[in-house]
Amino acid sequence: MIKLVYSNQNEWKDITTVTGSYSRSDNIDSLGQELNFTMAVNPLDSKFSNYEIEIGSKVIMFSDNNPVFRGIVVSASRNG
């Protein structure tokens, strides 16, 4: 089971229920990994307003309670 959490200012939040379309890739030349995902955010809906991630936030993806990715948000874009 996949679980995705993020931290900004040392407060961890589980964002698994509002995210999807996960894709991971790596690049041997830069010795780095990349994680992309989509996220439902709506500042006008109280169920989705507290999940907006800022650049610089830490993200950890778990698979069966084992961390498989740790990174920092470096870009974000909005659709719609």
KOLTORDREN-765775 format. One record per residue: residue in one letter; x, y, z of N, C-alpha, C in turn; residue number from 1. Coordinates in Angstrom, 1 decimal. Each point is the difference from the previous one (the first is absolute). Example, Ala and Ser with C-alpha at 12.3 -4.5 7.8 and 13.67 -1.06 7.14 Angstrom:
! KOLTORDREN-765775
- A	13.2	-5.7	7.8	-0.9	1.2	0.0	0.9	1.2	0.0	1
- S	-0.4	1.1	-0.7	0.9	1.1	0.0	-0.8	1.1	0.8	2
! end
This chain:
! KOLTORDREN-765775
- M	0.8	-1.2	0.0	-0.8	1.2	0.0	0.9	1.2	0.0	1
- I	-0.3	1.0	-0.9	0.7	1.2	-0.1	-0.5	1.1	1.0	2
- K	0.9	0.7	0.6	-0.3	1.1	0.9	0.9	1.2	-0.3	3
- L	-0.5	1.2	-0.1	0.7	1.1	-0.3	-0.2	1.1	1.1	4
- V	1.1	0.5	0.5	0.0	1.0	1.1	0.9	1.1	-0.4	5
- Y	-0.3	1.2	0.5	0.8	1.2	-0.2	0.2	0.8	1.3	6
- S	1.1	0.8	0.0	0.2	0.8	1.2	0.5	1.4	-0.4	7
- N	-0.6	0.9	0.6	0.4	1.4	-0.1	0.1	0.6	1.4	8
- Q	1.1	0.4	0.4	0.2	0.5	1.4	-0.2	-1.1	1.0	9
- N	0.5	-1.2	-0.2	0.0	-1.1	0.9	-1.3	-0.6	0.4	10
- E	-1.1	0.3	-0.8	-1.3	-0.6	0.3	-0.3	-0.9	-1.2	11
- W	-0.1	-1.4	0.3	-0.3	-0.9	-1.0	-1.4	-0.2	-0.3	12
- K	-0.4	-0.1	-1.3	-1.4	-0.2	-0.3	-0.1	-1.1	-1.0	13
- D	-1.0	-0.9	0.2	-0.3	-1.1	-1.0	-0.8	0.6	-1.1	14
- I	0.5	-0.1	-1.2	-0.8	0.6	-1.2	-0.4	-1.1	-1.0	15
- T	0.1	-1.3	0.5	-0.3	-1.1	-0.9	-1.4	0.1	-0.6	16
- T	-1.0	0.4	0.8	-1.4	-0.1	-0.5	-0.3	1.1	-1.0	17
- V	0.9	1.0	-0.1	-0.3	1.1	-1.0	1.0	0.0	-1.1	18
- T	0.8	-1.0	-0.2	1.0	-0.1	-1.0	-0.2	-1.3	-0.9	19
- G	0.6	0.0	-1.2	-0.1	-1.1	-0.9	1.0	0.2	-1.1	20
- S	-0.1	-0.9	-1.0	0.8	0.0	-1.2	1.5	0.1	0.4	21
- Y	0.5	-0.9	0.8	1.4	0.0	0.4	0.9	-0.5	-1.1	22
- S	1.1	0.7	-0.2	1.0	-0.5	-0.9	1.4	0.3	0.5	23
- R	0.9	-1.0	0.0	1.4	0.2	0.5	0.9	-0.2	-1.1	24
- S	1.1	0.7	-0.1	1.0	-0.2	-1.0	1.4	0.3	0.7	25
- D	1.0	-0.5	-0.6	1.4	0.3	0.5	0.9	0.3	-1.2	26
- N	1.1	0.6	0.3	1.0	0.4	-1.0	1.4	-0.3	0.6	27
- I	0.6	-0.9	-0.6	1.3	-0.5	0.4	1.1	1.2	-0.1	28
- D	-0.2	0.8	-1.0	1.0	1.1	-0.3	0.0	1.0	1.2	29
- S	-1.2	0.3	0.5	0.0	1.0	1.1	-0.2	-0.7	1.4	30
- L	0.0	-1.3	0.0	-0.2	-0.8	1.2	-1.2	0.5	0.8	31
- G	-1.1	0.2	-0.7	-1.2	0.5	0.7	-1.2	-0.8	-0.4	32
- Q	-1.1	0.2	0.7	-1.3	-0.5	-0.2	-1.0	1.1	-0.1	33
- E	-1.1	-0.3	-0.7	-1.1	1.0	-0.1	-1.3	-0.7	0.3	34
- L	-0.9	0.7	0.7	-1.3	-0.6	0.3	-1.0	1.1	-0.5	35
- N	-1.0	-0.4	-0.8	-1.0	0.8	-0.5	-1.4	-0.5	0.5	36
- F	-0.9	0.9	0.4	-1.3	-0.5	0.4	-1.0	1.2	-0.2	37
- T	-1.3	-0.4	-0.1	-1.0	1.0	-0.1	-0.7	0.1	1.4	38
- M	-0.5	1.2	0.2	-0.6	0.2	1.4	-1.3	0.9	-0.2	39
- A	-1.0	-0.4	0.7	-1.3	0.8	0.0	0.1	1.1	1.1	40
- V	0.0	1.2	-0.4	0.0	1.1	0.9	-1.1	1.0	-0.4	41
- N	-0.8	0.5	1.0	-1.0	1.0	-0.3	-0.1	0.9	1.2	42
- P	0.5	1.2	-0.1	-0.1	0.9	1.2	-1.4	0.4	0.5	43
- L	-1.0	-0.3	-0.9	-1.4	0.3	0.4	-0.7	-1.1	0.6	44
- D	0.6	-1.2	0.1	-0.6	-1.2	0.6	0.8	-0.4	1.2	45
- S	-0.6	0.0	1.2	0.7	-0.2	1.2	0.7	-1.4	0.1	46
- K	-0.5	-1.0	-0.8	0.6	-1.3	0.0	1.3	0.0	-0.8	47
- F	0.2	0.9	-0.9	1.2	0.0	-0.8	0.9	1.3	0.1	48
- S	-0.4	0.9	0.9	0.8	1.3	0.1	1.3	-0.1	0.8	49
- N	0.1	-1.0	0.8	1.2	-0.1	0.9	1.1	-0.8	-0.5	50
- Y	0.0	-0.3	-1.3	1.0	-0.9	-0.6	0.9	0.6	-1.0	51
- E	0.0	1.3	-0.2	0.9	0.6	-1.0	1.5	-0.1	0.5	52
- I	0.8	-0.5	-0.9	1.4	-0.2	0.3	0.8	1.1	-0.5	53
- E	0.9	0.5	0.8	0.9	1.1	-0.5	1.3	-0.5	-0.5	54
- I	0.7	0.8	-0.8	1.3	-0.4	-0.5	0.9	0.0	1.2	55
- G	0.9	-1.1	0.1	0.9	-0.2	1.1	-0.5	-0.9	1.0	56
- S	-1.3	-0.5	-0.1	-0.5	-1.0	0.9	0.6	-1.3	-0.2	57
- K	0.1	-0.8	1.0	0.6	-1.3	-0.1	-1.1	-1.0	-0.2	58
- V	0.3	-1.0	-0.9	-1.0	-1.0	-0.3	0.6	-1.4	0.2	59
- I	-0.8	-0.9	0.6	0.5	-1.4	0.1	-1.1	-0.9	-0.5	60
- M	0.3	-1.0	-0.9	-0.9	-1.0	-0.5	0.4	-1.3	0.7	61
- F	-1.0	-0.7	0.5	0.1	-1.3	0.7	-0.7	-1.0	-0.8	62
- S	0.6	-1.2	-0.1	-0.7	-1.2	-0.6	0.1	-1.1	1.1	63
- D	-1.2	-0.4	0.5	-0.1	-0.9	1.1	0.9	0.4	1.2	64
- N	-0.2	1.2	0.4	0.7	0.7	1.1	1.5	0.1	-0.1	65
- N	0.6	-0.2	-1.2	1.4	0.1	-0.3	0.2	1.2	-0.9	66
- P	0.9	1.0	0.4	0.2	1.1	-0.9	0.6	-0.3	-1.3	67
- V	-0.6	0.4	-1.1	0.6	-0.3	-1.3	0.5	1.2	-0.7	68
- F	-0.4	1.2	0.5	0.4	1.3	-0.6	0.0	1.0	1.1	69
- R	1.0	0.8	0.0	0.1	1.2	0.9	0.5	1.2	-0.9	70
- G	-0.7	1.1	0.0	0.4	1.1	-0.8	-0.5	1.3	0.5	71
- I	0.3	1.1	-0.8	-0.4	1.3	0.3	-0.8	0.5	-1.2	72
- V	-1.1	0.7	0.2	-0.8	0.5	-1.1	0.7	1.2	-0.6	73
- V	0.3	-0.2	-1.4	0.7	1.1	-0.7	-0.8	0.7	-1.0	74
- S	-1.2	-0.5	-0.3	-0.9	0.6	-1.0	-1.4	-0.4	0.2	75
- A	-1.0	0.8	-0.3	-1.4	-0.3	0.1	-0.7	0.8	-1.1	76
- S	-1.1	-0.6	-0.5	-0.8	0.7	-1.0	-1.5	-0.3	0.3	77
- R	-0.8	0.9	-0.5	-1.5	-0.1	0.3	-0.7	-0.3	-1.4	78
- N	-1.0	-0.8	0.1	-0.9	-0.2	-1.1	-1.4	0.4	0.4	79
- G	-0.6	0.7	-0.9	-1.4	0.3	0.3	-0.4	0.9	1.1	80
! end
